[in-house]
Amino acid sequence: MSLSDKLNPSLKSLPVYQPGRPIEEVARELGLASSEIIKVASNENPLGPSPKAVKAMQLAVAQSHLYPDGNAFYLKNKLASKLGVELPNLILGNGSNEIIEFVSHALLGPGDEIVVSQYCFAIYPLVAMMMGAKVNAVPAVDYGHDLPAMLDAITPGTRIIWVANPNNPTGTLAKPDDVRNLVESVPDDVLLVMDEAYYEFLEDPVDLLPLIRSGEKPNLLLMRTFSKIYGLAGLRIGYGIGHPELVAALEKVRQPFNTNAIAQAGAMAALEDEAHLSQTWQVNANGLRFFESFCRDNGYEFVPSYANFILVNVGDGLAVFESLQRQGVIARPMGGYGLPEWIRLSIGTETENRRAAEALKESLS
Ligand SMILES: *Cc1c(COP(=O)(O)O)cnc(C)c1O
C-alpha cells in the first residue's frame, strides 16, 4: 500500500487540461526572443488590459499588505448596478473557472450526471469526473449545441446542464428560440448554467437577466468573466449571476479571499472603460471578417464564429500547430476536444492576424 493507492480514484483516469502555451515557454524551447512570438491560443484581448484598469491596479498594489474584501463590496455594487440585479444575485470567482468548481462541489457526487455538448468547454467534464460524476455528452449539430437533444438527454440523475453560448472551442451560437425553450423547459431540480464568457462580443444576444431579476428561475446560473473582452485574463476574475438561494449555497463553497484586491480594483476600472471595450469589439469584428475571407479565399474549412477565435480545419491539427509554433505563432491544437483535424486561432490585432494567416498558409503549402 502506498499513498497513490489512496488517491481519489477519479484522478487515475482524469485527463490533464492543456492550456494555451505561454510565450516565454515557447521562446525558451525554440531559442527565440519572446518579442518574436505571438500567442493566439487562449482568446485573450490583443489590445491588452484597459489603461484605466492598469492605473487602478497600480494604486491597489500599495495596499497589498491587507487582505482583500472577501465580499468584494465595491465591485459587486458596480456589477449589480450595471446588470440591474441585487448584490445577493452575484458571486465572484477566481476566474469563472472557479465558479465551475463551486457549482460542481455544490451539486455533484459519485453517480450524478451532467449534460454537455460534444465539443464543450473542457473544464465542465473535467471537474465533473473529479467529483465522480458521469458526463453525458450530446452529439453536436454543425459543431454547435443541440439544445433540444440536450433537454431530452436529462435523466433522473442529471444535476447540471452546461451551455457555453457562444461556445468555446467552436465559436457557435445557439438559436435564440432554442435557448429560450431550454430555459423554460429545464426541470426545476436541474441547474442550467449558461456560460456567457463571450457574451459581450455578440451583436444581439439573448438577455436572460430578466429571469434573474424576477427571481422566477432558481435553477439558472449565468457566468461571465473579465478574462475575455475586458482583457484581464491574468488577474483571474469572473462572476456568476443567479437566484440568491443558489448564490448563498455557492458562497459556502467559496474560499474567503478567492478574488484578490488587485483583481477587484482592475475589474472595477475595466467596467468603466467603455472606449476600450468598444475598440476591442471592433478589432475583433474586423479580425473575424479577415479570417473568414482568408479561409474562403484559400479554401480552408472553418466554423463561423460569434466569439473572439475561429476554428479552422487544417487536416492534421497537431502537425500544423507545431509548424505554426516554429514560425513563432502559438495556436491551439484541438485533439483534446475530439477535433484532431482542427486548430483554434484567437483573433489578434490586424498585424497579428496577418502574421497568423501567412504562417498558416506557409504551414499548409
Ligand atoms: C475563457 C472561458 C471561461 C472563463 O475563464 P476564466 O478566465 O476562468 O474566467 C469560461 N468559460 C468559457 C467557455 C471560456 O471560454
The ligand as a Tripos MOL2 file, in Angstrom:
@<TRIPOS>MOLECULE
LIG
   15    15     1     0     0
SMALL
NO_CHARGES

@<TRIPOS>ATOM
      1 C1        -12.4260   31.5240  -21.2000 C.3       1 LIG1
      2 C2        -13.6450   30.8290  -20.7630 C.ar      1 LIG1
      3 C3        -14.0930   30.9100  -19.4520 C.ar      1 LIG1
      4 C4        -13.5020   31.8020  -18.4350 C.3       1 LIG1
      5 O1        -12.3360   31.6000  -17.9720 O.3       1 LIG1
      6 P1        -11.8030   32.4090  -16.7220 P.3       1 LIG1
      7 O2        -10.5440   33.0070  -17.2040 O.co2     1 LIG1
      8 O3        -11.6250   31.3850  -15.6790 O.co2     1 LIG1
      9 O4        -12.8260   33.4280  -16.3280 O.co2     1 LIG1
     10 C5        -15.2460   30.2630  -19.0920 C.ar      1 LIG1
     11 N1        -15.9500   29.5770  -19.9950 N.ar      1 LIG1
     12 C6        -15.5750   29.5130  -21.2630 C.ar      1 LIG1
     13 C7        -16.4300   28.7780  -22.2150 C.3       1 LIG1
     14 C8        -14.4040   30.1210  -21.6790 C.ar      1 LIG1
     15 O5        -14.0200   30.0220  -22.9510 O.3       1 LIG1
@<TRIPOS>BOND
     1     1     2 1
     2     2     3 ar
     3     2    14 ar
     4     3     4 1
     5     3    10 ar
     6     4     5 1
     7     5     6 1
     8     6     7 2
     9     6     8 1
    10     6     9 1
    11    10    11 ar
    12    11    12 ar
    13    12    13 1
    14    12    14 ar
    15    14    15 1
@<TRIPOS>SUBSTRUCTURE
     1 LIG1         1 GROUP 0 **** ****
